[in-house]
Amino acid sequence: MLVPLKELLEDADKHRYAVGSFNTPNLETLRAVVAAAEETGRPVTLNHAQPHEAVIPVEEIAPLMLKYARESKVPMSVHIDHGQTELFVNKAVRLGFTSIMYDCSGLPFEENVRRVKAFVDMVHPLGITVEAELGQMLLNTADGGSEDGNTKADFYTDPQQAATFCELTGVDALAITFGTVHGVYDTPPTLDIERLKEIREKVDGRAALVMHGGSGTPADQVKEAVLNGIRKINYFSAMDVAPAPELLKTIQKAEGKPVHYADLSFMVTQIIREKCIEAIKMFESVRL
Ligand SMILES: [Zn+2]
């Protein structure tokens, strides 16, 4: 069934787990995530990220995401991940998304507040859950450094600023940075759990805390993050890169004989499903 993300986050907080939040930019991944959710009996969010517009436009994938969520036996939210422009997030409202991340984290704090607050005020009456981001998450680099010499930690979310942001915007969920990055890790990350604890204390339940870059984060650190208040984990890269080695093996084994794409596509769905089940179980490992 299709539900607002807020409902899922409240249940996650009550029972101490993190809702798995998975991007579904094609039918194989969409079917795999839905199958994984039904098999485990756990709620998930089906995500379309604005950066995936080049892979499939939201107008094409949204009706399918909504159909699978509505017909699912478990609660699901259909979510926009990293919506970056006003035009795009407004389009998502019209298409029926039940939660939307409006990511203005690249803008100055005041502008982030201004845009997110205006969006929250517009869509809360429609029952849509809003996620925002504070702090900047870098893309996968081994040391997490950036060209201008800043280290990864320079971009971490400031606890007091997070509290002020939630207070001023009324946002439902806040993606914070404390050690994860987007993409595939060269070396596993070390999460700054002390910072997470401080953020949780300052935010004090005004918004649910979200961790992006869940792929490749060691299970014991995911557990610590959930124990300390992370209630939604975005996870995609690890699922997305899982099928390629198996496909390669299958194609090589055929030794030049025809390989059916339908068979490969089916194989992809099964591999992603297994990866997704693994992630859901990890996010539930300290559930009450
Ligand atoms: Zn993200």
Boltz pocket constraint, residues with backbone or C-beta under 6 A from the ligand:
constraints:
  - pocket:
      binder: B
      contacts: [[A, 82], [A, 182], [A, 212], [A, 213], [A, 234]]
      max_distance: 6.0
